[in-house]
Amino acid sequence: MRTSVVRRPVVIVGLVVVAVVAVVGLYWFQPWKLWVDETVREELPTAAPAPSDGPTASADTAPPAAAAPEVLATGSFISHEHATTGSVQIVRLADGSRVLRIEDLDTSSGPDLRVWLTDAPVKEGRDGWHVFDDGEYLSLGGLKGNKGDQNYALPAGADLNRLTSVTVWCDRFDVSFGAAELRKAAA
């Protein structure tokens, strides 16, 4: 009779421990994200042309046309931890601002995914999974969706001569889902 009284608290404590571990594990790994996709369809942003110092336009003259965006660099994603496809461009808008544009992205969703510009070389296979936080990187923010087209504003001081690759980085597990080497566009 005495053993059942001792076992009851042990069983209750064991069930509480299992419940806490399950809740923490679900929060940490977020396994449901493997089956949930978020598609984003952003257009390339447009910027007003820079004001000129020339004569003021009269009411019967058309406003100046916006300059076409200039592609500064391009790249294609390779897969790392998760299958990842799509392309990237760095584009200069008419006002001089720069945007990282991701097109046709298709990757897995995951916890705490970020878009980083980095100075790390893009390597195939497992050798490339963990290199992007070893050197200089610039976080452009959270990944907006694991599928589709999306834009990320670049800070004015971002040095594209040093930051030569893009990664979809899982900050929770310090691993690249996929990465693209940036190649300067032909002038």
N, C-alpha and C positions, 0 to 999 in steps of 0.2 A: 504494500500500500504506500509506503514511504517513497518508493522510486517514482511513482506516477506524479507525486506532488513536486518532486525535484525536476522531473522531465518537462512539466508544463512551462515553467519560465524559460527553460532552455529552448524549447520549440518556439515560443513567442519571440524571443530575442533572435533566433535564427530566421524566422519569417520577416522580421523587421529589417534585418541586415540584407536579406535577399531582395526585399522591396526597394531599399535605398540603393543598392548596387544596380538594380534594373533601371531605376529612374535616372541615375547618374549616367549609366551606359547609353540610354536612349538620348539623353541630352547631348552627350559628347559625340556620339557617332551619327546621330540623326539618320538612321537607315531608310526612312521613308523617302528621303530625297533621291534615292536611287530610282524611284518610280515616278517622280514628279518632275515635269519639265516646265520651265518658264520661258516663253518665247517673247522676244523684244523685237520690234520693227521700227527703229528710229531712222529718220531721214538724215542725210548729211546736213548739218546746220548751215545756215546762210548767215553772212554778216554783211552789214551795210558797208559800202565802199568808204574808204577813208575820205574825210572832207578835203577838198582842194582849196588852194589859196587863190584860185582864179576868180573870174567875175561871177557874180551871183546869177543864178538861172532865173530867167523871167517866167511868167506864168505860161507862155506858149512854147517853152522848150521842155523837152523830156528830161527827167532826172538821169544822171549818168548811170549806165548799166553796171551792175555788180561784176567785178572781175571773177572769172572762173576760179574755183579752188585749185591750188597747185599741189600736186602729189609730191611729197618730199622723200618718202621711203615706203617700201612695200615688203611684205613677207607672207609666208604660208605656215600655218600651224602644223607641227608634228605632235604625235601622241607621246605622253609620258605615262603617268599613273593611270589615266583613263583615256579612252579613245577620244581624240580631239581633232576636228577639222575646221577649216575656215581660213580666211585671209585677213591681213591687217594692212592699214595704210596710215601714214602720218600725212595730214593734209594741212596746208596753210590757207586760211580763209582770207577774204578780201580785206578785212580789217587788220590782218597780220597775226591774229591768234592762230594757234595750232590745235589740232584735234587728232587723237588716236581713234581711228575708225576700225571696228571689227565687223566683217561681213560674213554671212553664211556660217556663223559659229554653230558647231554641234559638239557638245561635250556632256559629261555627266554633271548633274547637280551635286552639290556637296556643302558641307558646313563651312562657313567663313571663307568663301572664294573671293579673291582679289585680282585686280588687273595691275600688273607691275611692268614698268620699263626698267631694264636692268643692264648692267655691263657684262653679264655672264655670257659665255659662248653657249649656243644651243647645241646640245649633244643628243644623239639618238639613244634610245633604250634607257635602262636603269641608271646609267652614268649621268644622265641629264636630269634626273628627278629632283635632286636636292641642291643643285649648284646656285640657284638664283638668289639665295639670301646670304651667300658667302662674300659678296662684294657690295658694290653700290646698287641700290634700287630705289625707285620712286613709285610709291603706291598711288594709283589713279582712282582708287576707291573700290567698293564692292562690285563684283560682277553683277550686272543688271539682270541677266537671264542666261541660261545655259544654251539657248538656241537663238538664232536670228542675227540682226544687225544692231549695233550700238556704238555710241560715241562717248569719248572721255576727253575732257578739256586738258590740255597740257599747260603746266605753269610756264610763264614767260622765260624763266631761267633754266628750264630743262635743256641740258646739253646733249643734243642728238649725235654728237661726235663720240661721246663716251657711252651713252645709253643706247645699246645696239640690238637689244632683243626685248621681246614681250613675252610674259608668261601669265597663264591663268593659274594663280597660286592659291593653294589651300593653306591658309594661315593656321588653322587648327592643327594640322598634321605636318606642316613644313614640307610640302611636296608640290611639285608642278603637275597639273593635270595635262597641260600641253604648252608648247612654246613656239615662237616664230622668230627667226633671225630677220632683222631689218636691213634691207639693202637700199642704198640711196637710189632714187629714181634718176633715170638718164635726163640730162639737162636739155 
